[in-house]
């Protein structure tokens, strides 16, 4: 059996701590059923809102100034949006805030329905 070194112990402790912090952040905005909380706030002068749309896929609707921001939950529980697709965040609220940051004051344009 390999001997436990200080480096291995510290690496393991750091990984466990980081995982616990990420898990706590991701679940902080979730109800006991696992769906993210409803939110409505003004962030950097923009009105962002989010709520569950129900259904068995656990849909969630986010808007920025009344325009829908398409969001998607990844398999690992993180969220992405059409605006910040390559920057996963822990909650839909964080996805809305990241989109506002990325828009830098520009209007969010609605995606056309096919």
ABEGO torsion letter per residue (X at the ends): XBBBBAAAAAAAAAAAAAAAAAAAAAAAABBAAGBBBBBBBBBGGBBBBBBBAEEAAGBBBBBBGGBBBBBBBBAAGBBBBAABAABBBABAAAAAAAAAAAAGGBBBBBBBBX
